[in-house]
Amino acid sequence: MIDLQPKVRIKDIAEMAGVSVGTVDRVLHGRSNVSKLSLEKVQKVLEEINYVPNHYASALASNKVYNFAAILPLHETDSYWARVEKGLYEGVQRYSDFKLSFKVFSYDQFNDESFESQCRNLLAYNPCAVIIGPIFNHRIMSKFTAKLEDRGIPYSLLDSYWPDLNPVTFYGQDARRSGEFSAKIILMAAQKAKRLVLFKMLGEGRVASRQQLERERGFRDYLTKHSPNTEVVDLNLYAYDKEGMKETMKTFFTENKDIRYGLSFNSSINVIGNFLKEEMPKHPHVTLLGYDAIDKNIQCMKDGYVDFLVGQHPQHQGLNCFRSIFNSCVLQMKQQVVHYVGIELIMPENMDFYKD
C-alpha cells in the first residue's frame, strides 16, 4: 500500500515556522517585503517537509487571462494540419478551468510574404505563448523567433525542428530517420527494381517545409549506403496547377512503364493514387508509399492504390504541444525540449487499427 502524505496547508507551514500566513504566501510566490529571518524560518520548514508547490492551484487562483496563439499552414478539412489544429483545440479545452483564449493565424506554406504578414498580425495579438508550424525560410523564422524572445514570449515548434532556435518544446518526427525508414520499406518492397520515382509537390519552385527536405536527405543517404545502384527519378508536381499536374503524371507513367515503385514525403500520395485509379486504370500496379493517415490516403489504400503510409499522430502532436507550452507558460514547469514522435508503418492489414 502506498503511504500518502497528508496535504500541508499554508496555515500549517506558518504555525511550524512561527510566522504569519501572509509571510508564507509571500515566500512561496517569490514576493518582496519578507525579512531575512522570516525567510530562513519558512525555507527551513519547506525543506523539512519536502514541500512541493501546487502550481495548478496557484495559477488558477491568480485569475489571470492567458492569450495563446498558433501560426499554422493553410489547410483543407481532411489534412495533416487540420488534425494538428484539432489537437491544439483539444488542449485548450482540457484547461477550460483557466481563463484562456486561443487564436490560429494561417499562412501559405509556399509564400514567405504570407508567413511574415501573419507573424505581424500574431504579434499585434500580444499572446503569452506561441506555437509555430513549419516555414522553409530559415532567415524569416529566425527573425520572427527573435522578436518573440525580445518580448519575452515563449514558443514551441511543430513538425520542423531548428537546432539553433530556442523553443520551449518541439513535437515532430526525426525527419532524417523518417526518410531512412521510408527508404528501407520501399527497397524491401522493390527488391531488385532498379528505378524508383520520388513525387515532389512544389509551390514557388520548392517543397513546403524543411521537414520534407530532411526526409529526402535521409532517404537518399540510406540508398547511397545500402542500394547505390538504384536510380531515383524526381517528378515535380506543382500544387497550384491541377491540370498541368495531370498532364505531367500521364506523360511520366506512359513513358516509364518500368517504374513500379514510388513515394512522396508529404500527405499528397492520394493525388498520385487517385490519378492512376481514374485516368490510367489499366496501367500496371505502382507500389506507393506516402505520409499521414488522412481520410483521402486511407481511402486510396482501401481502393488498392496506396500500399504504405507513414503515420505520425498529428492530433496527439497538437494536444501534447499545447499541453507542454501551457505547463511552461502558466504553471512555470520546466519542459523537455525535443519530443520526437513515432515513425509508424500503416498497411492495408493494420490500417483499421491506427488511431490518432
C-alpha positions as CSV (number, residue, x, y, z in Angstrom):
1,M,0.0,0.0,0.0
2,I,1.3,3.5,-0.9
3,D,1.6,5.7,2.1
4,L,0.1,9.1,1.0
5,Q,1.4,12.1,2.9
6,P,-1.3,14.5,4.2
7,K,-1.8,17.7,2.4
8,V,0.1,20.6,4.0
9,R,-1.7,23.9,4.1
10,I,-0.1,27.4,4.2
11,K,-1.6,27.8,7.6
12,D,0.3,24.7,8.8
13,I,3.6,26.0,7.4
14,A,3.1,29.3,9.1
15,E,2.5,27.6,12.5
16,M,5.6,25.4,12.1
17,A,7.7,28.4,11.1
18,G,6.3,30.8,13.7
19,V,5.3,33.4,11.1
20,S,2.1,34.8,9.7
21,V,0.2,33.1,6.8
22,G,0.8,36.2,4.7
23,T,4.6,35.8,5.1
24,V,4.4,32.2,3.9
25,D,2.3,33.2,1.0
26,R,4.9,35.9,0.0
27,V,7.8,33.4,0.3
28,L,6.0,30.8,-1.8
29,H,5.2,33.3,-4.6
30,G,8.6,35.0,-4.5
31,R,7.3,38.3,-3.4
32,S,9.2,41.0,-1.5
33,N,8.7,42.5,2.0
34,V,9.9,39.4,3.8
35,S,12.6,39.8,6.4
36,K,15.7,37.7,6.2
37,L,14.9,35.9,9.5
38,S,11.4,35.1,8.4
39,L,12.6,33.9,5.0
40,E,15.1,31.5,6.6
41,K,12.4,30.1,9.0
42,V,10.0,29.4,6.2
43,Q,12.6,27.9,3.9
44,K,13.8,25.6,6.7
45,V,10.2,24.3,7.2
46,L,9.8,23.8,3.5
47,E,12.9,21.7,3.3
48,E,11.9,19.6,6.4
49,I,8.5,18.7,5.0
50,N,9.8,18.3,1.4
51,Y,7.2,20.8,0.2
52,V,6.1,20.5,-3.4
53,P,4.1,23.6,-4.6
54,N,0.7,23.1,-6.3
55,H,1.4,25.1,-9.4
56,Y,-2.0,24.3,-10.9
57,A,-4.0,25.7,-7.9
58,S,-1.7,28.7,-7.6
59,A,-2.1,29.6,-11.3
60,L,-5.9,29.0,-11.1
61,A,-6.2,31.3,-8.1
62,S,-4.4,34.1,-9.8
63,N,-7.5,34.6,-12.1
64,K,-5.2,35.8,-14.9
65,V,-6.2,35.7,-18.6
66,Y,-3.9,33.8,-20.9
67,N,-3.8,34.5,-24.6
68,F,-2.3,31.7,-26.6
69,A,-1.7,31.8,-30.4
70,A,-0.6,29.4,-33.1
71,I,0.6,30.1,-36.6
72,L,-0.1,27.2,-38.9
73,P,-0.2,26.4,-42.7
74,L,-3.5,26.9,-44.5
75,H,-5.1,23.5,-44.9
76,E,-8.1,21.6,-46.1
77,T,-10.6,19.9,-43.7
78,D,-9.0,16.5,-44.4
79,S,-5.4,17.1,-43.9
80,Y,-2.4,16.6,-41.5
81,W,-2.6,20.2,-40.3
82,A,-6.4,20.0,-39.7
83,R,-5.7,17.2,-37.3
84,V,-2.9,19.1,-35.6
85,E,-5.2,22.1,-35.1
86,K,-7.9,19.7,-33.7
87,G,-5.3,18.5,-31.1
88,L,-4.4,22.1,-30.2
89,Y,-8.1,22.9,-29.5
90,E,-8.4,19.7,-27.5
91,G,-5.5,21.0,-25.4
92,V,-7.3,24.4,-24.9
93,Q,-10.4,22.5,-23.8
94,R,-8.5,20.4,-21.3
95,Y,-7.6,23.6,-19.4
96,S,-11.0,25.2,-19.5
97,D,-10.8,25.9,-15.8
98,F,-8.5,28.7,-16.7
99,K,-9.3,31.9,-18.5
100,L,-7.8,31.0,-21.9
101,S,-8.1,32.5,-25.3
102,F,-6.6,30.8,-28.4
103,K,-6.3,32.1,-31.9
104,V,-4.9,30.5,-35.0
105,F,-3.1,32.5,-37.7
106,S,-2.9,30.8,-41.1
107,Y,-0.3,31.2,-43.9
108,D,0.5,29.8,-47.3
109,Q,3.5,27.5,-46.8
110,F,4.8,28.3,-50.3
111,N,4.6,32.1,-49.8
112,D,7.1,33.7,-47.4
113,E,5.3,37.1,-47.5
114,S,2.1,35.3,-46.3
115,F,4.0,34.0,-43.3
116,E,5.6,37.3,-42.5
117,S,2.2,39.1,-42.7
118,Q,0.6,36.6,-40.3
119,C,3.5,37.0,-38.0
120,R,2.8,40.7,-37.7
121,N,-0.9,40.0,-37.0
122,L,0.1,37.5,-34.4
123,L,2.4,39.9,-32.6
124,A,-0.3,42.5,-32.6
125,Y,-2.5,40.0,-30.8
126,N,0.1,40.1,-28.0
127,P,0.0,36.4,-26.9
128,C,1.5,35.0,-23.8
129,A,2.9,32.0,-25.8
130,V,3.1,30.9,-29.4
131,I,3.0,27.6,-31.3
132,I,4.7,27.7,-34.7
133,G,4.2,25.5,-37.7
134,P,7.0,25.0,-40.3
135,I,8.3,27.5,-42.8
136,F,11.0,26.8,-45.3
137,N,13.0,30.1,-45.0
138,H,15.4,30.0,-42.1
139,R,16.1,33.7,-42.1
140,I,12.4,34.6,-41.8
141,M,11.9,32.0,-39.0
142,S,14.9,33.3,-37.1
143,K,13.7,36.9,-37.5
144,F,10.3,36.0,-36.1
145,T,11.5,34.0,-33.1
146,A,14.0,36.7,-32.3
147,K,11.1,39.2,-32.0
148,L,9.3,36.7,-29.7
149,E,12.3,36.4,-27.5
150,D,12.8,40.2,-27.3
151,R,9.2,40.4,-26.0
152,G,9.7,37.5,-23.6
153,I,7.1,35.4,-25.4
154,P,7.9,31.6,-25.2
155,Y,7.3,29.5,-28.3
156,S,7.1,25.9,-29.3
157,L,7.8,24.3,-32.7
158,L,5.6,21.8,-34.6
159,D,6.7,19.4,-37.3
160,S,10.1,21.0,-38.2
161,Y,12.9,21.4,-35.7
162,W,15.6,24.1,-35.9
163,P,18.5,23.2,-33.7
164,D,19.8,26.8,-33.5
165,L,16.5,28.2,-32.2
166,N,15.3,28.2,-28.5
167,P,11.8,26.7,-28.3
168,V,10.2,25.6,-25.1
169,T,9.4,22.4,-26.9
170,F,9.3,20.7,-30.3
171,Y,7.0,17.9,-31.4
172,G,7.5,16.1,-34.7
173,Q,9.4,13.3,-36.3
174,D,13.1,12.9,-36.6
175,A,13.0,13.8,-40.3
176,R,16.2,12.1,-41.4
177,R,15.4,8.9,-39.6
178,S,11.9,9.0,-41.1
179,G,13.4,9.3,-44.6
180,E,15.7,6.4,-43.8
181,F,12.8,4.4,-42.6
182,S,10.8,5.1,-45.8
183,A,13.8,4.1,-47.9
184,K,14.1,0.8,-46.2
185,I,10.4,0.0,-46.6
186,I,10.3,0.9,-50.3
187,L,13.5,-1.0,-51.0
188,M,12.2,-4.1,-49.3
189,A,9.1,-3.9,-51.5
190,A,11.0,-3.1,-54.6
191,Q,13.6,-5.9,-54.1
192,K,15.6,-5.9,-57.4
193,A,13.9,-3.0,-59.1
194,K,16.5,-0.5,-60.5
195,R,14.4,2.6,-60.6
196,L,12.1,4.5,-58.2
197,V,10.2,7.7,-58.6
198,L,10.1,10.4,-55.9
199,F,7.0,12.6,-56.3
200,K,7.6,16.2,-55.1
201,M,4.7,18.6,-54.5
202,L,6.1,22.0,-55.2
203,G,5.0,25.6,-54.9
204,E,7.1,28.6,-55.8
205,G,9.7,26.1,-57.0
206,R,10.3,24.3,-53.7
207,V,8.7,21.9,-51.2
208,A,6.6,23.3,-48.4
209,S,8.9,22.7,-45.4
210,R,12.4,21.7,-44.3
211,Q,10.9,18.6,-42.8
212,Q,10.2,17.2,-46.3
213,L,13.7,18.2,-47.4
214,E,15.3,16.5,-44.4
215,R,13.3,13.3,-45.1
216,E,14.6,13.3,-48.6
217,R,18.1,13.6,-47.4
218,G,17.7,10.7,-45.1
219,F,16.1,8.7,-47.9
220,R,19.0,9.4,-50.3
221,D,21.7,8.8,-47.6
222,Y,20.1,5.3,-47.0
223,L,20.0,4.5,-50.7
224,T,23.6,5.6,-51.2
225,K,24.7,3.3,-48.4
226,H,22.5,0.2,-49.0
227,S,21.5,0.4,-52.7
228,P,23.8,2.7,-54.6
229,N,22.8,1.4,-58.0
230,T,19.1,2.3,-57.5
231,E,18.1,5.3,-59.7
232,V,15.7,7.8,-58.2
233,V,13.7,9.8,-60.7
234,D,12.3,13.1,-59.5
235,L,8.8,14.0,-60.7
236,N,7.9,17.6,-59.8
237,L,4.2,18.3,-59.4
238,Y,3.1,21.9,-59.0
239,A,0.4,22.3,-56.3
240,Y,-1.2,25.3,-57.9
241,D,-1.5,23.7,-61.4
242,K,-4.0,20.9,-61.1
243,E,-4.4,20.3,-64.9
244,G,-0.7,20.6,-65.5
245,M,-0.1,18.0,-62.8
246,K,-2.4,15.5,-64.5
247,E,-0.6,16.0,-67.8
248,T,2.8,15.6,-66.1
249,M,1.8,12.3,-64.5
250,K,0.2,11.0,-67.7
251,T,3.4,11.6,-69.7
252,F,5.5,10.2,-67.0
253,F,3.6,6.9,-66.5
254,T,3.2,6.5,-70.2
255,E,7.0,6.9,-70.8
256,N,8.2,5.0,-67.7
257,K,6.1,1.8,-67.5
258,D,9.1,0.0,-66.0
259,I,8.9,2.1,-62.8
260,R,6.6,0.3,-60.4
261,Y,7.6,1.9,-57.1
262,G,7.2,5.5,-55.9
263,L,6.9,7.6,-52.8
264,S,6.2,11.1,-51.5
265,F,7.3,12.8,-48.3
266,N,4.0,14.6,-47.5
267,S,0.3,13.9,-47.4
268,S,-0.3,14.1,-51.1
269,I,0.2,10.5,-52.2
270,N,-3.6,10.2,-52.7
271,V,-3.1,12.6,-55.7
272,I,-1.0,10.0,-57.5
273,G,-3.1,7.1,-56.4
274,N,-6.3,8.6,-57.5
275,F,-4.8,9.7,-60.8
276,L,-3.8,6.1,-61.6
277,K,-7.2,4.9,-60.5
278,E,-9.3,7.4,-62.5
279,E,-7.1,8.3,-65.5
280,M,-5.0,5.2,-66.1
281,P,-6.8,2.2,-64.6
282,K,-5.1,-0.3,-66.9
283,H,-1.6,0.8,-66.0
284,P,0.4,-1.9,-64.2
285,H,0.2,-1.5,-60.4
286,V,2.6,1.0,-58.9
287,T,3.5,0.4,-55.3
288,L,3.2,3.8,-53.5
289,L,4.4,5.0,-50.1
290,G,3.3,8.3,-48.6
291,Y,2.8,10.1,-45.3
292,D,-0.2,10.6,-43.0
293,A,-3.3,8.6,-42.4
294,I,-5.7,11.3,-43.6
295,D,-9.0,10.1,-44.9
296,K,-8.1,10.6,-48.6
297,N,-4.9,8.5,-48.2
298,I,-6.7,5.7,-46.2
299,Q,-9.5,5.6,-48.9
300,C,-6.8,5.3,-51.6
301,M,-5.3,2.4,-49.6
302,K,-8.6,0.7,-49.4
303,D,-9.0,1.1,-53.1
304,G,-5.7,-0.6,-53.6
305,Y,-3.7,2.3,-55.0
306,V,-1.6,3.2,-51.9
307,D,0.4,0.4,-50.2
308,F,2.2,2.1,-47.3
309,L,1.7,5.2,-45.2
310,V,4.0,6.6,-42.5
311,G,1.9,7.7,-39.6
312,Q,2.8,10.3,-37.0
313,H,-0.3,11.0,-34.9
314,P,-0.8,14.7,-35.8
315,Q,-3.7,15.2,-33.3
316,H,-1.6,13.9,-30.5
317,Q,1.2,16.2,-31.6
318,G,-1.1,19.2,-31.3
319,L,-2.5,18.2,-28.0
320,N,0.9,17.5,-26.4
321,C,2.5,20.6,-27.8
322,F,-0.2,22.8,-26.3
323,R,0.0,20.9,-23.0
324,S,3.7,21.5,-22.9
325,I,3.6,25.2,-23.7
326,F,0.8,25.6,-21.2
327,N,2.8,23.9,-18.4
328,S,5.7,26.1,-19.2
329,C,3.9,29.4,-19.5
330,V,1.1,29.1,-16.9
331,L,2.4,26.5,-14.4
332,Q,6.1,27.5,-14.7
333,M,7.2,23.9,-15.1
334,K,10.4,23.2,-17.0
335,Q,9.8,21.2,-20.1
336,Q,11.9,18.7,-22.1
337,V,12.7,20.4,-25.4
338,V,12.8,17.8,-28.1
339,H,9.9,15.3,-28.4
340,Y,10.3,13.0,-31.4
341,V,7.0,11.3,-32.3
342,G,6.7,7.7,-33.6
343,I,7.5,6.6,-37.1
344,E,4.7,4.1,-37.7
345,L,4.1,2.0,-40.8
346,I,0.5,1.6,-41.9
347,M,-0.6,-1.0,-44.4
348,P,-3.9,-2.4,-45.6
349,E,-3.6,-5.1,-43.0
350,N,-3.4,-2.7,-40.0
351,M,-5.0,0.5,-41.2
352,D,-8.3,-0.1,-39.4
353,F,-6.4,-0.2,-36.1
354,Y,-4.4,3.0,-36.5
355,K,-5.9,5.7,-34.2
356,D,-4.8,9.3,-33.9
